[in-house]
Every structure is written in C-alpha cells, then in structure tokens.
C-alpha cells in the first residue's frame, strides 16, 4: 500500500527524498493533482504531495517580483497580483475543463513544471521566460538553489529553465520566484469573419507583424472567426483596433469585442474550451511553424476526421479526434507533423491505457534522447521522481 508524504518545510522534503533514495522507493510528485492526466501514467511506490509547501513568501509589486512556495494554489497567486493591478504575463491556462480534473486550478509549481502558457505566448514568452529563480530538492536528497530574485542575477539561470517543462521528473520544487507585470488597462479583440484556415493564418501573421502590438491571435474554424487581441491604455487600444480593422479589411468583414467579452473569449481559448466537449474525445497539442499549420491539419484530415483550432498565430494547433480513433490517431497526427521542420505533437487528453500504449510526448532523435538520459541520471540518479511520466523506461 502506498503512503502519501506531505512535507511542510524544505527540510522535511529533504528527509523524504533521502529516505526514498536510500530505500530505492519511487515518488509520484504532485500538488493539487490537477495535471496528473498529462503525460504517461506514473506508477510509483508512494505519493509526494507538495501541497503542504503553500503560501506567498515575498511579493514586491514595485519590483515586479513574487516568490511563493511551489504548492501555492494558482487562485492565490492570481488574487494577490490582481489586487495590485498586475498579472502573470505568460497567461497560465486553467486546464481543469479539458483534463476533467476536480478541485483547484493547480499550483505554481505545476504550472512551472509543465511550462504552461496561454494565448500571449508569442509575444510574452513561456513560463520559463518568467521564472527568475527557484529552489528544490534533487534525487540525491540535497537541496539546491538556481537563479535569484532579480533579472540581472543569472547564477544558475539555465537550470531554472531546464526544470520548466520537466514534469517533475528531475527534482521536487519547493520555492519559485517569478516576474509579474502590470495588467493591461483595456482589452479589445478584433474579429475577422469568414476566413478559411490558410487565409486566417496569413491574416494572423500580418496582424502580429504589424505596428499595432497584437498580443494574441487565434482562429476558430468552427465559427470561421479569426481573433486578434489588442491591450493597453484606452486611447491607444481604441486607435490601434480601428487601424487594424482598416488594414485587415481586405480579408473580410470585421467586428470588435470590448473588455468583458474579450476576457471571456481568451479565457475560453486558453482553456481549450472549443474542443473540451464531448469529454471522451482525444486531444492533441501540435507545435508547428505557423505557415505550415493549415497544411498539417489538412494532412491529418486526409487520414482521420478531426476538429481543430489555431492559437499563437498558428504556431499552436489543438486537434480533437473521436474516442474510437485507433491508438489515438498517432500515425495520422505524427505523420502530418513529420512533414514539417521543427514540429512536434503531444497527446494531451486520452484514457490512461492509451497513454501507456502511445507515447504522449514526441519521440526524440537518438542523440537528444541520450542527452536527456544523462541529464536524468545526473539530477535523479535513483529514478525517484515521477518514473515513466515522460519516457516509459525512466
């Protein structure tokens, strides 16, 4: 029977990890458990619950820096920075609706470990670009520190970036420092109606390259709607939206959403709401060069029925397949991605037995896979943390 360890201090976490290493036990690392359905199912001896390491340690609004325990709920982080008119600019998405998980939205440590970012990703960067420093415990049971609390402090900065997107397989994070930014005063969205996928990708590219500082661009084929977000002071936003509508007029009819409706619209995009139901559909997340996005979706549809929408100006494509698709449609999806340079496909939502059989993460070239194995051996030599979550045999 597995035990649940819930340390409340870094010292207690060190003891737990050191014990697990000595006894050759493995640990399933989690916060609120909101992202357990991402990646391969973890088969560990015990659960390491980091929810006890919760709370904001230091928040300096004037310095645009916040430090919190890794187990701090995202609701608490959002509320604290919103009170000061600030936000996390990388727009971490709430994926509970997509993944079908109950309880809280998740923790700061979960967001950083999965390197999650929302529609502002093309202009603001990913979660890793906003992490200034962190503390954690490695698989050898020793605590470590990387980075700091100011942008100029780059000691260990690369290690901080490395742990973002490792899905808890390299270390257990305890403390995270992120930069925050002022929240936009106004948000408006320009809608261009009636575009096909290829034309919409061109339209989004033109908008993102324009002088109007478009912060997000998405295309929802089901409604033939191409959306372009503009943020900032009210007079600037009004002028830029009008100019953008004039410049994009040749593409088709334009409309405009003001702040309240814009916020709701982009929350739905971040949460993948257009594809979240029915709940049994298989969901893929594709990262491709924007110019190839429509081509990739078309290639998938030649093999299997699929519904899709585009975010990040076409650089991110969400694809939904029927639950009955053989092996989650892996051959169709990864076959389509293989036709473009630099693309990869991640199986985000599928039953656990499918995620055991089909590699959720894009298989790596041999040289890169070997490098990652050496990295895992260096940071977690005993294979203590989240065994098998990213790759079946480590």
SVG drawing of the C-alpha trace seen along z (x, -y; Angstrom):
<svg xmlns="http://www.w3.org/2000/svg" viewBox="-20 -58 46 60">
<polyline fill="none" stroke="black" stroke-width="0.4" points="0.0,0.0 1.4,-3.4 1.9,-6.2 1.3,-9.9 4.1,-12.1 3.1,-15.8 6.2,-17.8 5.6,-21.3 9.2,-22.5 12.1,-22.1 13.9,-20.2 11.1,-17.7 11.1,-17.3 14.9,-16.6 14.3,-13.8 11.6,-12.2 13.6,-12.2 16.8,-11.0 14.7,-8.1 13.2,-7.2 16.6,-7.2 18.2,-5.0 15.3,-2.6 15.0,-2.6 11.4,-3.8 9.8,-6.0 7.6,-9.0 4.7,-10.4 5.2,-14.2 2.0,-16.3 0.5,-19.5 -3.3,-19.6 -3.3,-16.8 -4.9,-18.9 -2.3,-17.8 -1.9,-14.1 -3.6,-13.3 -0.7,-14.9 1.9,-12.5 2.2,-8.8 0.6,-7.4 3.1,-7.4 3.5,-4.0 5.3,-5.0 5.6,-3.4 4.4,-6.5 2.9,-9.9 4.9,-13.1 2.2,-15.8 3.8,-19.2 0.5,-21.0 1.9,-21.5 4.5,-23.9 2.0,-26.6 1.9,-30.4 3.4,-33.6 6.8,-34.2 7.5,-37.6 5.8,-39.9 7.3,-43.2 4.8,-44.9 7.1,-47.9 9.9,-45.5 7.5,-43.3 8.7,-40.1 6.8,-37.5 8.2,-34.5 6.0,-31.6 6.1,-28.1 5.7,-25.6 2.5,-24.2 0.7,-27.6 -2.6,-27.4 -2.8,-29.5 -6.0,-31.1 -4.0,-32.6 -1.3,-33.9 -3.8,-35.4 -5.7,-37.1 -2.6,-38.6 -1.2,-40.1 -4.7,-41.3 -5.1,-43.3 -2.1,-45.3 -3.2,-45.6 -0.7,-43.1 -0.7,-39.6 1.4,-36.8 2.1,-37.9 2.6,-34.4 -1.1,-33.7 -1.0,-30.3 -4.1,-28.3 -6.6,-26.6 -6.9,-23.1 -9.3,-21.5 -12.2,-21.6 -10.0,-19.9 -8.5,-17.3 -11.6,-16.6 -9.9,-17.1 -11.8,-18.3 -10.6,-20.6 -8.4,-23.6 -6.9,-25.0 -3.4,-23.8 -0.3,-25.2 2.5,-27.5 4.9,-24.5 2.6,-22.6 2.4,-25.5 6.2,-25.9 6.9,-22.1 4.7,-21.8 5.9,-25.1 2.3,-26.1 1.5,-29.3 -1.7,-30.8 -2.5,-32.9 0.0,-35.6 2.9,-33.1 4.1,-34.5 4.6,-38.0 5.3,-37.4 7.1,-34.1 6.5,-30.8 6.5,-30.2 10.3,-29.5 10.9,-33.0 9.2,-34.5 11.0,-32.3 13.8,-34.3 14.9,-31.6 13.8,-28.6 14.7,-26.2 14.2,-22.4 15.5,-19.0 17.3,-16.7 17.1,-13.0 20.1,-12.7 18.2,-14.2 20.2,-17.5 18.5,-20.9 19.7,-23.3 19.1,-26.9 19.1,-28.3 18.8,-31.9 17.7,-34.6 15.1,-37.3 16.2,-39.9 16.6,-39.6 20.3,-40.6 21.1,-37.7 21.8,-34.9 23.6,-32.4 22.0,-29.1 19.6,-30.6 19.8,-27.8 19.0,-25.3 15.8,-27.2 14.8,-27.0 15.7,-23.3 13.3,-22.4 10.5,-24.2 8.8,-21.5 10.4,-18.6 7.1,-17.5 8.6,-16.8 10.9,-14.1 14.2,-15.8 13.5,-17.4 10.9,-18.4 10.5,-22.2 10.0,-24.0 10.2,-27.7 9.7,-29.7 10.3,-33.4 8.6,-34.8 8.4,-38.3 5.0,-39.9 3.9,-42.8 1.2,-45.5 -2.2,-44.2 -3.5,-45.9 -5.9,-48.7 -8.2,-47.8 -8.5,-44.7 -10.3,-44.6 -10.4,-41.9 -10.7,-42.5 -12.6,-39.7 -12.3,-38.9 -15.1,-36.8 -15.4,-34.0 -11.8,-33.1 -10.6,-29.6 -7.7,-28.1 -4.8,-29.1 -6.1,-32.7 -6.6,-33.0 -3.0,-32.0 -1.9,-34.7 -4.2,-37.2 -2.8,-36.4 0.7,-36.7 0.1,-40.1 -1.5,-41.3 1.3,-40.0 3.9,-41.7 2.0,-45.0 2.9,-48.0 -0.3,-47.6 1.2,-45.3 -1.3,-42.5 -0.8,-40.3 -2.7,-37.2 -4.0,-35.7 -6.3,-32.7 -8.6,-31.1 -11.6,-29.0 -12.6,-27.3 -15.9,-26.1 -17.2,-29.6 -14.9,-30.9 -13.7,-33.5 -10.1,-34.9 -9.4,-36.8 -6.7,-39.4 -6.2,-40.9 -5.1,-44.4 -4.2,-45.6 -3.1,-48.7 -4.3,-52.2 -7.9,-53.0 -7.0,-55.7 -4.2,-53.6 -6.3,-50.4 -9.2,-52.2 -6.9,-53.8 -5.0,-50.5 -8.2,-48.5 -9.6,-51.0 -6.3,-51.0 -6.1,-47.2 -9.7,-46.8 -8.9,-49.2 -5.7,-47.3 -7.3,-43.9 -10.5,-44.9 -9.5,-43.2 -9.5,-39.9 -13.2,-40.2 -15.9,-41.6 -14.5,-42.8 -16.2,-43.1 -14.9,-44.1 -15.2,-42.7 -14.7,-45.1 -13.0,-44.2 -15.6,-41.9 -16.3,-39.8 -12.7,-39.8 -11.6,-38.5 -14.2,-35.7 -13.2,-34.8 -9.5,-34.5 -10.1,-32.5 -12.0,-30.0 -9.1,-29.9 -6.6,-29.3 -8.7,-26.6 -9.2,-24.9 -13.0,-25.2 -13.9,-24.9 -12.7,-21.3 -13.2,-20.3 -16.6,-18.6 -17.5,-15.8 -15.2,-14.7 -14.3,-11.4 -12.6,-13.0 -8.8,-12.6 -6.9,-15.9 -3.6,-16.6 -1.4,-19.7 0.7,-20.5 3.6,-22.9 4.4,-23.8 5.8,-26.7 2.7,-28.9 3.0,-28.9 2.5,-25.2 -0.3,-24.9 -3.2,-24.7 -1.3,-22.2 -0.7,-19.9 -4.4,-20.0 -5.4,-19.2 -2.9,-16.2 -4.4,-14.8 -7.9,-15.1 -6.9,-13.0 -6.4,-10.1 -8.9,-10.7 -11.8,-13.0 -10.6,-15.9 -11.7,-19.2 -9.0,-21.8 -8.4,-25.4 -5.3,-27.6 -3.6,-29.7 -0.3,-31.6 -0.9,-32.9 -0.9,-29.3 2.1,-28.1 -0.1,-26.1 -2.8,-23.8 -5.3,-22.0 -6.7,-18.9 -9.6,-16.7 -10.2,-13.2 -13.0,-10.8 -12.6,-8.5 -12.6,-5.5 -9.5,-6.6 -7.1,-3.7 -4.1,-4.3 -5.4,-7.9 -4.7,-8.6 -1.0,-8.7 0.1,-7.7 -2.1,-10.4 -1.1,-13.1 2.7,-12.5 2.8,-11.6 1.4,-15.0 3.8,-16.8 6.7,-14.8 6.1,-16.7 7.3,-20.0 10.6,-21.0 10.7,-21.7 7.2,-20.4 6.1,-18.1 2.8,-16.7 1.8,-15.9 -1.1,-13.8 -2.8,-15.9 -6.0,-14.0 -6.6,-10.3 -7.5,-7.4 -4.7,-6.1 -4.4,-2.8 -3.9,-4.8 -1.3,-6.9 0.5,-3.8 0.5,-2.4 1.0,-5.6 3.9,-7.9 2.2,-11.2 5.4,-13.2 7.0,-13.4 9.7,-10.7 13.2,-12.3 16.0,-11.7 18.6,-9.2 21.2,-11.9 18.7,-14.1 17.2,-11.1 20.7,-10.0 21.4,-13.6 18.1,-13.5 19.0,-10.2 22.3,-11.6 20.5,-14.6 18.1,-12.4 21.0,-10.2 22.7,-13.4 19.8,-15.0 17.8,-11.9 20.3,-9.0 17.9,-6.7 14.9,-7.4 13.0,-8.6 10.7,-11.3 7.7,-10.5 9.1,-7.4 7.9,-6.8 5.9,-10.1 7.7,-11.4 9.5,-8.3 8.5,-4.7 11.7,-3.4 12.9,-6.3"/>
</svg>
